[in-house]
Amino acid sequence: MSDRPVDVQALRDKALFLREETVRLIGIAKTGHFASSFSCAEILAVLYGDTLRLRRGQPDWPERDRFLLGKGHAAVALYPLLAGLDFFPSDELDSYTRLGSPFGDHPDMRRIPGIDFSSGSLGHALSAGVGMALAARLQPHQYGVYVLLGDGELHEGQVWEAAMAASHHGAANLVAIVDRNEYCLDGRVEDVVAIEPLADKWSAFGWSAHEVDGHDVEALASTFRGLTEMRRDGPAVVIAHTVKGKGVGFMEREPGWHLGYLDPQDEQLVLTELRGQG
């Protein structure tokens, strides 16, 4: 395990920043995925603040770690991180969802520097991630591949086909992260199609399974660091237990906030609540 200390406060501040920017950008769009973005704020903050090997201002650096956002509807929380790496000017985010803007509700790898896969049609990202992980064997540059999946996304059969392939081919440089917030568009994931026992399922498919509190930045950072430094012969999955809508009381575990809009007065109340937890 790395001796470098985890900067817990910096990672918490980054997660708060992502929630604030999510509110601001959805205010431009007039509708968006608050709850899904809030549940993975700490995961994204840790990945981009501690885990991924990236170079500022160089989104196409060949040796960079690859990141695929399976739950593409949470892209609004990813874009500010890419701007923070100087992949594009941060003021370009002000065009979010406007006509002609590259920044849509889902990420577009053809138009946005730093996006490794155009996602949003749920279920495809892990397959693409497996391909990228295996392609590293043919490259002079070695890199890791990280794929963030929603737990409702696990209802897609293609996810499990990809899981089988990754294990069969020994994709040891692949890490999947499940944002286990327990809710999808149609309600509780377990009520729609049960996926538990989740860790056992991944293990049965040949993956090394790890569970963690998805809002504990220190635990997340330690888990990802451990996987990076561990000698593995196959893929690993991190099941991050989260709360959908985390940080805003009336959004937490409320399916109606999968997609929604805040009027200006409620927006200020939400920002006040978020900042009171910082």
Solvent accessible surface area in square Angstrom, and as a share of the most:
residue,aa,sasa,rsa
1,M,147,0.66
2,S,40,0.26
3,D,143,0.74
4,R,128,0.47
5,P,113,0.71
6,V,29,0.17
7,D,89,0.46
8,V,32,0.18
9,Q,91,0.40
10,A,46,0.36
11,L,6,0.03
12,R,140,0.51
13,D,70,0.36
14,K,64,0.27
15,A,1,0.01
16,L,36,0.18
17,F,92,0.38
18,L,1,0.00
19,R,16,0.06
20,E,36,0.16
21,E,22,0.10
22,T,1,0.00
23,V,1,0.00
24,R,92,0.34
25,L,0,0.00
26,I,0,0.00
27,G,18,0.17
28,I,43,0.22
29,A,16,0.13
30,K,118,0.50
31,T,69,0.40
32,G,1,0.01
33,H,18,0.08
34,F,2,0.01
35,A,0,0.00
36,S,2,0.01
37,S,1,0.00
38,F,0,0.00
39,S,0,0.00
40,C,0,0.00
41,A,1,0.01
42,E,18,0.08
43,I,0,0.00
44,L,0,0.00
45,A,0,0.00
46,V,0,0.00
47,L,0,0.00
48,Y,29,0.11
49,G,38,0.37
50,D,23,0.12
51,T,22,0.13
52,L,20,0.10
53,R,107,0.39
54,L,40,0.20
55,R,115,0.42
56,R,146,0.53
57,G,40,0.39
58,Q,84,0.38
59,P,24,0.15
60,D,113,0.59
61,W,29,0.10
62,P,66,0.41
63,E,59,0.26
64,R,38,0.14
65,D,15,0.08
66,R,35,0.13
67,F,8,0.03
68,L,0,0.00
69,L,4,0.02
70,G,2,0.02
71,K,4,0.02
72,G,0,0.00
73,H,23,0.10
74,A,0,0.00
75,A,0,0.00
76,V,2,0.01
77,A,1,0.00
78,L,4,0.02
79,Y,0,0.00
80,P,3,0.02
81,L,11,0.05
82,L,1,0.00
83,A,7,0.06
84,G,44,0.43
85,L,25,0.12
86,D,84,0.43
87,F,17,0.07
88,F,15,0.06
89,P,79,0.50
90,S,72,0.47
91,D,99,0.52
92,E,72,0.32
93,L,4,0.02
94,D,75,0.39
95,S,40,0.26
96,Y,1,0.00
97,T,47,0.27
98,R,113,0.41
99,L,190,0.95
100,G,61,0.59
101,S,17,0.11
102,P,36,0.22
103,F,2,0.01
104,G,25,0.24
105,D,48,0.25
106,H,72,0.32
107,P,5,0.03
108,D,23,0.12
109,M,92,0.41
110,R,203,0.74
111,R,121,0.44
112,I,3,0.02
113,P,55,0.34
114,G,16,0.16
115,I,15,0.08
116,D,15,0.08
117,F,46,0.19
118,S,47,0.31
119,S,13,0.09
120,G,20,0.19
121,S,77,0.50
122,L,65,0.32
123,G,2,0.02
124,H,79,0.35
125,A,2,0.02
126,L,0,0.00
127,S,37,0.24
128,A,25,0.19
129,G,0,0.00
130,V,10,0.05
131,G,41,0.39
132,M,43,0.19
133,A,1,0.00
134,L,44,0.22
135,A,34,0.26
136,A,1,0.01
137,R,136,0.50
138,L,156,0.78
139,Q,81,0.36
140,P,115,0.72
141,H,58,0.26
142,Q,111,0.49
143,Y,18,0.07
144,G,15,0.15
145,V,0,0.00
146,Y,14,0.05
147,V,0,0.00
148,L,0,0.00
149,L,0,0.00
150,G,11,0.11
151,D,2,0.01
152,G,15,0.14
153,E,3,0.01
154,L,4,0.02
155,H,59,0.27
156,E,73,0.33
157,G,47,0.45
158,Q,63,0.28
159,V,0,0.00
160,W,41,0.14
161,E,109,0.49
162,A,5,0.04
163,A,0,0.00
164,M,110,0.49
165,A,37,0.29
166,A,0,0.00
167,S,35,0.22
168,H,149,0.66
169,H,87,0.39
170,G,22,0.21
171,A,1,0.01
172,A,33,0.25
173,N,44,0.23
174,L,0,0.00
175,V,3,0.02
176,A,0,0.00
177,I,0,0.00
178,V,0,0.00
179,D,0,0.00
180,R,9,0.03
181,N,6,0.03
182,E,55,0.25
183,Y,33,0.12
184,C,22,0.13
185,L,120,0.60
186,D,112,0.58
187,G,12,0.12
188,R,92,0.33
189,V,0,0.00
190,E,44,0.20
191,D,105,0.55
192,V,60,0.35
193,V,87,0.50
194,A,61,0.47
195,I,8,0.04
196,E,79,0.35
197,P,78,0.49
198,L,2,0.01
199,A,24,0.18
200,D,91,0.47
201,K,70,0.30
202,W,0,0.00
203,S,58,0.38
204,A,88,0.68
205,F,60,0.25
206,G,42,0.41
207,W,9,0.03
208,S,43,0.28
209,A,32,0.25
210,H,50,0.22
211,E,103,0.46
212,V,16,0.09
213,D,76,0.40
214,G,0,0.00
215,H,35,0.16
216,D,58,0.30
217,V,4,0.02
218,E,91,0.41
219,A,32,0.25
220,L,0,0.00
221,A,0,0.00
222,S,42,0.27
223,T,31,0.18
224,F,0,0.00
225,R,17,0.06
226,G,15,0.15
227,L,6,0.03
228,T,91,0.53
229,E,82,0.37
230,M,90,0.40
231,R,232,0.85
232,R,48,0.17
233,D,136,0.71
234,G,13,0.12
235,P,1,0.01
236,A,0,0.00
237,V,0,0.00
238,V,0,0.00
239,I,2,0.01
240,A,0,0.00
241,H,74,0.33
242,T,5,0.03
243,V,31,0.18
244,K,3,0.01
245,G,0,0.00
246,K,67,0.28
247,G,5,0.05
248,V,0,0.00
249,G,47,0.45
250,F,100,0.42
251,M,0,0.00
252,E,65,0.29
253,R,94,0.34
254,E,76,0.34
255,P,47,0.29
256,G,52,0.50
257,W,50,0.17
258,H,20,0.09
259,L,88,0.44
260,G,15,0.14
261,Y,94,0.36
262,L,6,0.03
263,D,64,0.33
264,P,99,0.62
265,Q,137,0.61
266,D,54,0.28
267,E,35,0.16
268,Q,102,0.45
269,L,108,0.54
270,V,1,0.00
271,L,17,0.08
272,T,95,0.55
273,E,66,0.30
274,L,4,0.02
275,R,128,0.47
276,G,69,0.66
277,Q,108,0.48
278,G,71,0.69
